[in-house]
Amino acid sequence: MASKPRRTDEATMIILKRRKGGHHDDHHGGAWKIAFADFMTAMMALFLVLWLINVTSDEQKKGIANYFNPIAMDTNSASDGALAGQEVSKDGAETGDVKSGQKAEQDLLESAQKEIQERISASIDLKMLAENLIIENTEEGLRIQITDKGKVSMFAVGSAKMNEQGAKLVGIIGDAIRNLSNRVSITGHTDGLAFSRADGYGNWELSSERANAARRGLTTAGVAEARLARVEGVADRSHLFPDEPDDPRNRRVSITILRKGALRN
């Protein structure tokens, strides 16, 4: 028997097959986002580490290493912090560097002081003036004061001309500090005794000219003029011994090797 022909208008049956785990593709499609986020986090961490390496000193790097080292933490207080108490500013400067610079400067000033004292002690001509020298560390810097003492002085009474011993003493000071970069301040002082000539020349002029005499002695020894920050005379306005205005030690020349940043104005 012949089969019946199909009807051309018969509806076509469509069969859909579903695979198991149909949601697998959806999960796989979003995984790259997580991987990319992890990658960006890693890159940010890398750049942060590179920045820290660039702006921190060797001491700070050691501090950071010790912070993450449990053995080192046993010997260092946790309050010391990762940078061992040092601070990093916006431009990478750190307080540790400032302290290190101050220490280096202080070492140079102390070295100059030692050289001055040793050379004076070794000089037969200057032994009489050795006791007239007062050297002290101040906030401004290393202050060297050459005072009069009884009959032993740098200048004759009422004169701004240095005697031979005074000139040698200033020369030794100049030789010891000429290679430093620090600026220098020079101040002349008189005692409380009234001094005046007929032309009006008095303690103000005398103290100023004695400061200038010391300036010339320093520059002759090799101290550059550009380093001279101040040369002045203050007459009897700043005694070394305020309660004894007539004490000869109030007559003096003060030479100060200034610390960096002193006398900016």
C-alpha positions in Angstrom: 0.0 0.0 0.0 1.4 3.3 -0.9 2.1 5.6 2.0 0.1 8.7 2.4 1.9 11.9 1.2 2.7 14.4 4.0 0.8 17.5 4.2 2.8 20.5 3.3 1.1 22.6 5.9 1.8 20.2 8.7 3.5 22.0 11.7 7.1 21.2 12.0 8.1 19.8 15.4 11.2 21.4 17.0 13.2 19.4 19.6 15.5 21.3 22.1 18.2 19.4 23.9 19.4 20.9 27.2 22.9 20.1 28.4 23.6 19.3 32.0 25.2 22.1 34.0 23.6 24.8 31.8 24.7 27.6 34.2 28.4 26.7 33.8 29.0 29.2 31.0 27.4 32.0 33.0 29.8 31.4 36.0 32.8 31.2 33.6 31.9 34.4 31.9 32.2 36.4 35.2 35.4 34.9 36.5 37.6 37.2 34.5 36.2 40.2 36.4 37.5 38.7 39.7 40.8 37.9 38.1 41.2 41.4 36.8 40.4 42.9 40.2 43.0 40.7 41.8 45.5 41.8 39.1 44.8 45.5 39.7 45.1 45.1 43.5 48.5 43.4 43.0 49.6 46.2 40.7 48.6 48.9 43.3 50.5 47.0 46.0 53.6 46.8 43.7 53.5 50.6 43.0 53.1 51.3 46.7 56.2 49.2 47.5 58.2 50.9 44.7 57.2 54.3 46.1 58.2 53.4 49.6 61.5 52.1 48.4 62.1 55.4 46.6 61.3 57.8 49.5 62.7 55.9 52.5 66.3 55.7 53.7 68.3 52.6 54.6 67.4 53.1 58.3 63.7 53.2 57.5 63.9 50.1 55.3 65.5 48.3 58.3 62.7 49.6 60.5 60.1 48.3 58.1 61.9 44.9 57.9 62.1 44.7 61.7 58.4 45.5 61.9 57.5 42.4 60.0 60.2 40.3 61.6 58.9 38.6 64.8 62.4 38.1 66.1 63.3 41.7 65.7 60.0 42.7 67.2 61.0 41.0 70.4 63.9 43.4 70.8 62.1 46.5 69.6 59.1 48.1 71.1 56.0 47.9 69.0 55.5 51.6 69.6 58.6 52.2 67.5 56.5 51.7 64.4 57.5 50.5 61.0 59.7 53.6 60.4 61.4 53.4 63.8 60.0 56.7 64.9 61.0 58.6 61.7 58.5 60.6 59.6 58.3 60.9 55.8 57.0 64.2 54.5 55.3 64.8 51.1 58.6 65.4 49.3 60.3 62.3 50.9 62.3 64.3 53.5 62.6 62.7 56.9 63.3 63.9 60.4 66.0 61.3 60.6 68.0 63.0 57.8 67.7 66.4 59.6 69.1 64.8 62.8 71.9 63.2 60.9 72.8 66.5 59.3 72.8 68.2 62.6 75.1 65.5 64.0 77.5 65.9 61.1 77.6 69.6 61.6 78.2 69.3 65.3 81.1 66.9 64.6 82.7 69.5 62.3 82.3 72.3 64.9 83.8 70.1 67.6 86.7 69.2 65.3 87.4 72.9 64.7 87.3 73.6 68.4 89.7 70.8 69.2 92.1 72.0 66.5 92.1 75.6 67.9 92.7 74.4 71.4 95.5 72.1 70.4 97.3 74.6 68.3 97.1 77.3 71.0 98.4 74.9 73.7 101.3 74.0 71.4 102.3 77.6 70.8 104.7 79.2 73.3 103.8 82.7 72.2 100.0 82.1 72.8 100.1 80.3 76.1 99.5 83.6 77.9 96.3 84.1 75.9 95.1 80.5 76.3 93.2 81.4 79.4 91.6 84.4 77.7 89.8 82.1 75.2 86.3 80.9 76.0 84.8 78.4 73.6 81.2 77.2 74.0 78.4 75.6 72.0 75.3 77.7 71.8 72.0 77.6 69.8 73.6 79.9 67.2 76.7 77.8 66.9 80.3 77.5 68.1 81.1 80.7 69.9 84.8 81.6 70.4 85.3 84.6 72.7 88.8 86.2 73.1 88.7 88.3 76.2 91.1 90.6 78.0 92.5 89.5 81.3 94.3 92.0 83.4 97.5 93.0 81.6 97.0 90.3 78.9 94.9 91.5 76.0 94.6 91.6 72.2 94.5 95.4 72.0 96.2 98.3 73.6 93.9 100.5 75.7 91.7 102.6 73.5 93.1 101.0 70.3 91.6 98.9 67.6 95.0 97.6 66.4 95.7 94.0 67.4 99.0 93.1 69.1 101.1 90.3 67.7 99.7 87.6 69.9 96.1 88.7 69.2 96.7 88.5 65.4 98.2 85.0 65.7 95.3 83.9 67.8 92.8 85.1 65.2 94.9 83.5 62.5 94.7 80.1 64.2 90.9 80.4 64.5 90.6 81.4 60.8 92.8 78.6 59.7 90.7 76.1 61.6 87.4 77.2 60.2 88.3 78.4 56.7 87.2 75.1 55.1 83.8 75.0 56.7 80.8 76.2 54.8 79.1 77.8 57.9 78.6 81.5 58.0 80.5 83.6 60.7 79.3 86.3 63.0 81.8 88.7 64.7 80.9 91.1 67.6 83.1 93.5 69.4 82.5 94.4 73.1 83.8 96.9 75.6 83.7 97.0 79.4 81.6 99.5 81.4 84.3 102.1 81.8 83.5 105.3 80.0 85.8 106.0 77.1 85.5 109.1 74.8 87.8 111.2 72.8 87.5 114.9 71.9 86.2 114.0 68.5 83.4 111.9 69.9 85.0 108.6 69.3 83.8 106.2 72.1 83.0 102.6 73.0 80.6 102.2 70.1 83.3 103.0 67.6 86.0 101.1 69.5 84.0 97.9 69.7 83.0 98.1 66.0 86.6 98.7 64.9 87.9 95.8 67.0 85.3 93.5 65.4 86.5 94.7 62.0 90.1 94.0 63.0 89.1 90.4 63.8 87.3 90.2 60.4 90.4 91.2 58.6 92.4 88.6 60.6 90.0 85.9 59.6 89.9 86.8 55.9 93.7 87.0 55.9 93.7 83.4 57.2 91.5 82.3 54.3 87.9 82.7 55.5 85.8 83.8 52.5 84.2 87.3 52.8 80.9 85.7 51.5 80.7 83.7 54.7 80.6 86.8 57.0 77.0 87.1 58.1 77.4 90.0 60.6 80.2 92.2 61.9 79.2 94.7 64.6 80.2 96.5 67.7 77.8 96.7 70.7 79.9 98.8 73.1 79.1 97.9 76.7 75.5 96.6 76.0 76.2 92.9 76.5 78.7 92.2 79.3 80.1 88.7 79.9 79.9 89.5 83.6 76.8 91.8 84.0 77.3 92.2 87.7 80.9 93.3 87.2 80.8 95.8 84.3 84.4 97.0 84.9 85.8 93.4 84.7 88.4 93.4 81.9 87.0 90.1 80.6 84.0 92.1 79.3 86.4 93.6 76.8 86.3 90.9 74.1 85.7 89.9 70.5 83.2 87.2 69.9 83.5 85.0 66.8 80.6 82.6 66.2 80.6 79.8 63.6 76.9 79.8 62.9 74.8 76.6 62.5 72.9 76.2 59.3 69.7 78.2 59.4 70.9 80.7 62.1 70.6 84.4 61.5 68.4 84.1 58.4 67.1 87.6 58.8 
